[in-house]
Amino acid sequence: MSFFTELLNGLRATFTWYFIVTPWERAVRVRWGKHNELLGPGLHLRVPIRDRVYRQSIRLRSTETLGQNLTTADGRIVTIAFVVEWAIADLLQIFSTITQPERTIATRVKALVAEHVARHELVDIDPVALAEAITASVAKLPWGLSEVRVYITEFVSTAKTYRFIQGGHGYTEIDHQTHWDADLLTATGKN
């Protein structure tokens, strides 16, 4: 039954002569695959088969990334996660420059963050300054974006840690320089 419903909905959409663009959307109508026109809110005509219509919300969006592990110039490991807020300012520009805006923006910001972290030592990396620098870089991209803002949501620096391994007579404290005796599975570091 759902197959027939989908088929009827597809046929109805194919032969519909009008479409509505809501106040928070913009649309691009493409005629014969080569002539495009930007359309604002309201009722618009569309000739079936000749016209294709692409509607897109122009409201503020956010793209979140999971933490990425990066190495600083002094060899330290940091984990950084961020959110990018953005909106579409020029729908024709974004359609002519990039596909999948969310993914493209997240990938570009990841690359810019990695480049910035790789060029600086850990003591010189300030999360607020990093977010501002990346925001300025992304805002300059010719992709038709507006209201671009990058927020660092997680900034974790690894530090020297101590772990306790349960031995035969309690716990043995070890650090990263401990050498292991693989046959006995005991630490030979400091006790």
N, C-alpha and C positions, 0 to 999 in steps of 0.2 A: 504494500500500500504506500509506503514512504517513497518508493521509486517513482510511482505515478504522480505523487504530490510534488516531488522535486522536478520532474519533467514538466508538469504544468506551470510551476513557478518559473522555470527557465524559459519556457516559451512566452509566458506573459512578459517577463523582463526583456526578452529579445524584441518584442513588438510593441513596447511601450514608447509613446511619442513625447513624453514629458518626464521631468525629474525635478526634485525639490532640493535646494541647497539650504541648509539651516543656518541661522546666524553665526554659529561657531564653526562653520565649515567654509571652505572654498573648493571650487571644482575646476578641472581642466577638461574642456571638450576638444577631442581630436577628430578632425574630419579627414576621411580618406587616408588616415595614417600619417599625414604630414602637416596639416594646418591645425595649430592649437590656439585655444582661446581661454583666458582666465575668466571665471564666472564667480560672482558674489552671491550672497543670499537671495533666495527667491525661487520663483517657478521659471523653468527654462525648457525650451523645446529641444528634442533630439530626434533625428531621423534614424530609424532602425537600420542596421547594417552599415550605414554611412558614418555614423557618429559613435565614438566610444567616450564614456564619461568616467573620470577618476575623481572621486570626492575625498577630501582629507580634512581632518580636524585641525584647526589652527590654535587650539588651546594649549596651555602649558603642559609639557610632558616631562617625565623623568625616566632616566635610564640608570639602573643600578648595576654595579659589577661586584663580583665576589672578590675577596682579597687576592692580590697577586704578590708573590714573593719576588723581591728585587734585591740586587746587590749594589751597594753604594761604592763610591770611588775608593774608599778605604777597606773594602772587602766585607763590610757588615751586611747582614741580611735584615731587610725590613718587609713587613707585610702591609700593603696599602689597599684599601677599598674606597670606592667613591660613588657619588651620585652625580649625574649630569642632568640639570634642568634645561629645557629648551622649548622653543615654539617655532612654528613655521611662519616666516615673514613673507617670503616670496615662493609661492607654490610652483610656478613655472621654473624658477631657478633650481629648486630642490629636485624636481622631476628631471631636469636636464643634466644634473651633475652627479647625483648619487641614487643608488637603490638601497632599500632597507635602511632608512635613516637611523633607527635605534641602534642597529648593529654597527653601522659605519661610524657613528659618533662614539660609541663605547670603545671600539677598536682604536680609533685615532687618539682618544684620551688615554687609553692604556699605553700606547706607544709614546706619547708625550711625557707621561709620568715616568715611564721606564727610562727614557732619555735623560730627564732632569735628575732622577735619582742616581743614575750611573755617572753623571758628571760632578756630583757633590759628595763630600764626606758626610757621615751621619750627623755630626755636630752642626753642620751648616744647613741641614734640611729642617725647615719650619713648615708644618702642615698647612698653616694659614697662608703663608707666602707661596707655597707650592700650588694650592688651590687657585689663588689669584693669578699666578703666572700661567697656569693651564687654561683658566677661563679666558684670559686675554688672547692666548694662542688660538683657541677654538672659535672665539668670536670673530676673528679675522678671516676664517675660512670662507671662501666664496660659495657657500652652499644654500643661501637664502634662509638662514636661521636668525632668530631674535631671542632676546631674554635668556642668553646662554649663561649658565652659572655652574661651576664645578664645586662640589662639597666633598671634602675628605671625611669619610665616615669611620674609618679605622686606620690607625697608624701604629703599628706594633714593631718595636725594635727588639731583636733577639739579644739577649745578654748571656754572659757566662752563667751556667746553671750547675747546681749540684744535685745529684740523684743518689738515693739511698737504695742499695741492693740488699735484700735479706740474705745474710750468710748463715753459717752454722751456729754462730754465737751472738746473734743480734744483727745489727745493720752495719754495712761497710760504706763509708762515704767515699764517693769517687767524683772526679771532675773529668773534663774532656781530654786530659792528657794521660788518663789511666790506661794501662796495657792489660789486655785480657788474656787469661790462660784458658784457651778454648776447650781443653780437655776436661778441666774441673769446673768450668763456668763460675769461677770466683774472680773477684777483682784483686789485683795485686798492687793497687794504689795505696794511698795513705789510709790508715785505720783510725 
